[in-house]
Amino acid sequence: MTAKPPALQTPAEPSKTLWRRYLRAGVWLLLMGGAIVLWEQRGAVLQWALTQGLQNTLLLSPKISGARFDFQQAELANLQFTLQTPNGAITAELEGIKADYDLPSARLNNIKMAKARLRFVYQAANKAAGEQPTTDEVLALPVRQLNIEQLDLELDTPWGMSRFAGRFDADLQPGEPLLIVLADAEQVIKAEVNPQSTNAKLAIQQSAGRGMMDLDLDRPAPTRLQANLKADLHDSMQWLKSNSLIPEQLRDSIFTAAVVDIQPNLAGVQVNLSAQSDDDLANLTGRVELTRNQAYLASAELALNTSKQRWAIDGHVDLPLGEFVGLIKPWLPETVNAWQFPAGQVMGSVRLNRQPKRPLKGEIYLNGYQLGILAGPVKADDGYIRFAVKDFVKLAMQVEVDAPNLQIGQETTLHNLQFKARLNNRDLSLDRFSMPALGGLLSIDPETVNIYQRPVKFTLAVKNLDLAQLLDSLNYPQLSGTGTLTGKLPLRLALDSIELKDGKLNATRPGVLHYQGPVSDNENLAFSALRNLQYHSLQAKLNYQPDGHYQVGLRLEGKNPQVLSGHAIAFNLNLNGLLPDLLQKGILAGDFEKPILEQVKAVGRH
């Protein structure tokens, strides 16, 4: 067989292959060039992209400048925007913004700002309803950490401006509690919310580190809420009073004159408050307790119906007298502020109930025992007081006082002072007032008076007053006597004055009056008789006017063995003058007998 020669191979078309290669190279060159240009202009592109993106959010009129970014970080020199909310507009000016992110994971790690100025102007929802967008969109920050070196916050509220200037830090780690910290030169405020939003904590402390307030809120069920508050009452009130976060008008409404007066007495007082609601705050119950250095002072059970605006308080106190007076100081007379309360304990209960369009109802029962009180020259030891308010509407109350020892000045001590009275609206019933004095007994006749009718009238009864002790207490070193006095002293009391009209005192048995002063040549008969007057009748009539004028009329019957051969004599002695003048001459000079005996001599000469 004759072999066939091999077939010839056809070569590839070189022009077609080269064209494809050139095309691929050109595309790659274009892509690389575009990428290079895009990378070089990444700041402008990012700024444009962010501006366009923010135009489609709730932010109004956003402005961005100084944008820069790379694969790990982005920076903005300035960002400004306005956010309209249902209750007003938020205006923001942000500076020096830095954001760290992880591009492969599409995760924003943290945002840091050098400065942020935020202003919120509150408007009631119905006023802003026509301006707000009808959307349920919520502004969220998908960031793990947010730090602002200097936050200037202004909230324009219905109660005035609320301001904060300081550092702001927020930690928003996924699955971890949200942590927010506000700090300035005076305070540190920490807030924490768990991921399920069922627990929130708030702690406020001074920048020096001492805690002022801790609040813990729990929502174990959708309609159930529990709260616990622990606070230093004095420091917390001082914080509320001076902190710029609290609007000025709200501070003024909280810190009335009464609260300002009571605040100094709250140093070291701790308040513990627990509250709960099972129906989404429709009804709220709780308990508050006050302690000082862990010692119990007072507590109260609270009940509040928010829908019907009803509340009730059932309180209890068990604290030293000084502590109690400090707590009620704003409602006490001004003169009590200078008193001292070195001893005693006060126990009692307070029940108050308030309903809309109805008067306040309640009861107060207080018992004070082993009381020690210093009021100028008056000192009371081991006293007892019982005070009860049974009806706030009718103003029905009772007061009962026992003072075993009542010292007046250095030399006068009264024993077993007793007082009991009832007030029913306008009527004051004096059931008992008795006070042993000068060997006898002073008491008020039981009667009922209208306290709104001035002057108030009552009668002071004097029984078996020892004349010797009376003269001795008035510091008459040269005038002495024996005998007892009994009588009635009708008194009329006004707000700033006292009047005694036609008071009468009579000697219940014979006695003797002795005057041992120097003898003068022209001594009158009455004055001579007083040197050793053996009286069998002594009658005194007393009057005292609100302007200070006093009148004392004495009727003496008896004898002096050295005068008129001991024959019976009788004479009338009238003393009058201004009590303030007498007090000035007698009390301040320590000598009563000179101004009085001058009148005795004058009577004898006429």
Order of alpha helices (4+ residues) and beta strands (2+ residues): alpha-alpha-beta-beta-beta-beta-beta-alpha-beta-beta-beta-beta-beta-beta-beta-alpha-alpha-alpha-beta-beta-beta-beta-alpha-beta-beta-beta-beta-beta-beta-beta-beta-beta-alpha-beta-beta-beta-beta-alpha-beta-beta-beta-alpha-alpha
